[in-house]
Amino acid sequence: MQNHPVYQLSSAIVDELASTFPDIATEVGIVGHDDRWTDLSPEGAQQAMHALRVMRSRVDALPTPETDWDRLAIELARATLDEEASHFEHEDNLRDLNSMASPLQSIREIWDHMAKESEEDWTNIIYRLERLPAALDGYRTSLDAGRRKGMAVAERQVRAAVEQCRVSAGSGSRLIGLLDAYEAVDGSAAMRGRLETAVTDARTAFQGFGDYLADTYATDAADHDGVGAERYVRAAYRFLGMEIDPVATYEWGWDQVAELGAQMRAVASEIQPGASMAEVDALLRSDPGRTVPDAAALSSFIQGRLDDALERLTGTHFDVPEPIRTVTVNIAPPGSSLGAYYVGPSEDFARPGSVWWSLTPEGPYPVFDEVSTAYHEGFPGHHLQVGVQISLADQLSRLHRLWVWKPGAGEGWALYAERFMNELGFFEKPDYVFGWLSGQMLRACRVVIDIGSHLDLRIPEGQPFHPGESWSFDTAVDMLVDYAALGRPYAESEVTRYLGWPGQAISYKVGENAILEIRNEAKAQLGPDFDTKAFHARLLEVGPVGLDVLRREMAG
């Protein structure tokens, strides 16, 4: 029972946060804010800071918690508001530009999350399109303030952002797809005309924003990609909810690289005895019997794997709420960073959960490494994790269910889900085991590349890979190609992502390791009474909170 006033306040805070950050509200599925943008100007930042401080004071005025869930709800409310405020207190909004997770990507990609069925849906889309030029103007004002303070981001991130603006302004813009989507609803000619004008103006705004970045902002862009130890440790805590020793974590990452390399070589010998790792990788990527011809075939392949997993594991190893017993697979519009991602269901489940693949333009596409990715992004990874959280309305605060997301526990669970599917035998071919290990190797490489690049650490002398050398962009790309079996375009996109999003890349492997430690501790404590399904239920119930909080709640 939710008798404590924290639950009512939590709901009010979600509404206030959604009003303050309407683009995030759309992404997490909170309705009622789809016609507006977050005010990205310096004035908008000041207003957001004031709102966050008022909300924080209301949390501080709450009475003493009566239950453990009350206590957790209050703790998460404080931590969430403090974290949002910290973004502005450190003036990170003045340098919030990168290739993967900055306001630019939200503005470019938010249309994928918006409903497109009713006249009201299209009215929201048109309103938001019409306000897009002003949103970019406010964003530019903040970035320019940061530039004049000497806070411009690295040149590599600027180049990536400029390219994304060019795509959004050009003939391949996902905005043009809105015109095609509108035809399916048989709307009025007047609204169609308004939509066309808004799309044209929005594309022009992207062109202008890209020109600003290329012609003005880039002149002050930093030459060095790394952000240094102070910013890195602060960013890592934001993603993990746990303090780390970055040097010790760097050394642990290299241990993981060595261990996974040995496992990959053993599986490679099963696939093609006597062949090198590079030869096995080439076989898996080019053999017609191991690839699918086009994006539609890849989507169908992934959908089949997810449907099968849902059918076989629901009720046995996982409790799956009824509203999330389906998940859709989609191909992302062109221009996105390569890879896969998940979009959760809306608060009322009217928008289903969905997985998205951003692919190179032409097939064929190998599938050896997509099976583990399907389980990571879909079921039992993010789709189960997010869906369970949203479904626990009678137990968790609304803020906990809809706004709290620490990648350490969030991405850690998804990586753990891959490992668990291997434990259950769902990787029935050596190809798929090799693909899973390649994904594990990718996450281990992320640890050493991310920390090493941002802290300017050298590669250890005892390593077979560039011993004693400093990290460079090309060295990092080579490691992902040679060790994690990534194609070079994907590897380049990955490294650009790490360099512009410090601390996030380590959350997968560090988070998975924390969950494995928690499971091992529970097994040791409970012995034969350990129940895997109950363990999963409790872990998902607590959700993607900070790793320190997760460990405490699982031990309690």
Rosetta blueprint (number, residue, H / E / L):
1 M L
2 Q L
3 N L
4 H L
5 P H
6 V H
7 Y H
8 Q H
9 L H
10 S H
11 S H
12 A H
13 I H
14 V H
15 D H
16 E H
17 L H
18 A H
19 S H
20 T H
21 F L
22 P H
23 D H
24 I H
25 A H
26 T H
27 E H
28 V H
29 G L
30 I L
31 V L
32 G L
33 H L
34 D L
35 D L
36 R L
37 W L
38 T L
39 D L
40 L L
41 S L
42 P H
43 E H
44 G H
45 A H
46 Q H
47 Q H
48 A H
49 M H
50 H H
51 A H
52 L H
53 R H
54 V H
55 M H
56 R H
57 S H
58 R H
59 V H
60 D H
61 A L
62 L L
63 P L
64 T L
65 P L
66 E L
67 T L
68 D H
69 W H
70 D H
71 R H
72 L H
73 A H
74 I H
75 E H
76 L H
77 A H
78 R H
79 A H
80 T H
81 L H
82 D H
83 E H
84 E H
85 A H
86 S H
87 H H
88 F H
89 E H
90 H L
91 E L
92 D H
93 N H
94 L H
95 R H
96 D L
97 L L
98 N L
99 S L
100 M L
101 A L
102 S L
103 P H
104 L H
105 Q H
106 S H
107 I H
108 R H
109 E H
110 I H
111 W H
112 D H
113 H H
114 M L
115 A L
116 K L
117 E L
118 S L
119 E H
120 E H
121 D H
122 W H
123 T H
124 N H
125 I H
126 I H
127 Y H
128 R H
129 L H
130 E H
131 R H
132 L H
133 P H
134 A H
135 A H
136 L H
137 D H
138 G H
139 Y H
140 R H
141 T H
142 S H
143 L H
144 D H
145 A H
146 G H
147 R H
148 R H
149 K L
150 G L
151 M L
152 A L
153 V L
154 A E
155 E H
156 R H
157 Q H
158 V H
159 R H
160 A H
161 A H
162 V H
163 E H
164 Q H
165 C H
166 R H
167 V H
168 S H
169 A H
170 G L
171 S L
172 G L
173 S L
174 R H
175 L H
176 I H
177 G H
178 L H
179 L H
180 D H
181 A H
182 Y H
183 E H
184 A L
185 V L
186 D L
187 G L
188 S L
189 A H
190 A H
191 M H
192 R H
193 G H
194 R H
195 L H
196 E H
197 T H
198 A H
199 V H
200 T H
201 D H
202 A H
203 R H
204 T H
205 A H
206 F H
207 Q H
208 G H
209 F H
210 G H
211 D H
212 Y H
213 L H
214 A H
215 D H
216 T L
217 Y H
218 A H
219 T H
220 D H
221 A L
222 A E
223 D L
224 H L
225 D L
226 G L
227 V L
228 G L
229 A H
230 E H
231 R H
232 Y H
233 V H
234 R H
235 A H
236 A H
237 Y H
238 R H
239 F H
240 L H
241 G L
242 M L
243 E L
244 I L
245 D L
246 P H
247 V H
248 A H
249 T H
250 Y H
251 E H
252 W H
253 G H
254 W H
255 D H
256 Q H
257 V H
258 A H
259 E H
260 L H
261 G H
262 A H
263 Q H
264 M H
265 R H
266 A H
267 V H
268 A H
269 S H
270 E H
271 I H
272 Q L
273 P L
274 G L
275 A L
276 S L
277 M H
278 A H
279 E H
280 V H
281 D H
282 A H
283 L H
284 L H
285 R H
286 S H
287 D L
288 P H
289 G H
290 R H
291 T E
292 V E
293 P L
294 D L
295 A H
296 A H
297 A H
298 L H
299 S H
300 S H
301 F H
302 I H
303 Q H
304 G H
305 R H
306 L H
307 D H
308 D H
309 A H
310 L H
311 E H
312 R H
313 L H
314 T E
315 G L
316 T L
317 H L
318 F E
319 D L
320 V L
321 P L
322 E H
323 P H
324 I H
325 R L
326 T L
327 V L
328 T E
329 V E
330 N E
331 I E
332 A L
333 P L
334 P L
335 G L
336 S L
337 S L
338 L L
339 G E
340 A E
341 Y E
342 Y E
343 V E
344 G L
345 P L
346 S L
347 E L
348 D L
349 F L
350 A L
351 R L
352 P L
353 G L
354 S E
355 V E
356 W E
357 W E
358 S E
359 L L
360 T L
361 P L
362 E L
363 G L
364 P L
365 Y E
366 P E
367 V L
368 F L
369 D L
370 E H
371 V H
372 S H
373 T H
374 A H
375 Y H
376 H H
377 E H
378 G L
379 F L
380 P L
381 G L
382 H H
383 H H
384 L H
385 Q H
386 V H
387 G H
388 V H
389 Q H
390 I H
391 S H
392 L L
393 A L
394 D L
395 Q L
396 L L
397 S L
398 R H
399 L H
400 H H
401 R H
402 L H
403 W L
404 V L
405 W L
406 K L
407 P H
408 G H
409 A H
410 G H
411 E H
412 G H
413 W H
414 A H
415 L H
416 Y H
417 A H
418 E H
419 R H
420 F H
421 M H
422 N H
423 E H
424 L L
425 G L
426 F L
427 F L
428 E L
429 K L
430 P H
431 D H
432 Y H
433 V H
434 F H
435 G H
436 W H
437 L H
438 S H
439 G H
440 Q H
441 M H
442 L H
443 R H
444 A H
445 C H
446 R H
447 V H
448 V H
449 I H
450 D H
451 I H
452 G H
453 S H
454 H H
455 L H
456 D L
457 L L
458 R E
459 I L
460 P L
461 E L
462 G L
463 Q L
464 P L
465 F L
466 H L
467 P L
468 G L
469 E L
470 S E
471 W L
472 S L
473 F H
474 D H
475 T H
476 A H
477 V H
478 D H
479 M H
480 L H
481 V H
482 D H
483 Y H
484 A H
485 A L
486 L L
487 G L
488 R H
489 P H
490 Y H
491 A H
492 E H
493 S H
494 E H
495 V H
496 T H
497 R H
498 Y H
499 L H
500 G H
501 W L
502 P L
503 G L
504 Q L
505 A L
506 I L
507 S H
508 Y H
509 K H
510 V H
511 G H
512 E H
513 N H
514 A H
515 I H
516 L H
517 E H
518 I H
519 R H
520 N H
521 E H
522 A H
523 K H
524 A H
525 Q H
526 L H
527 G H
528 P H
529 D H
530 F L
531 D L
532 T H
533 K H
534 A H
535 F H
536 H H
537 A H
538 R H
539 L H
540 L H
541 E H
542 V H
543 G L
544 P L
545 V L
546 G L
547 L H
548 D H
549 V H
550 L H
551 R H
552 R H
553 E H
554 M H
555 A H
556 G L
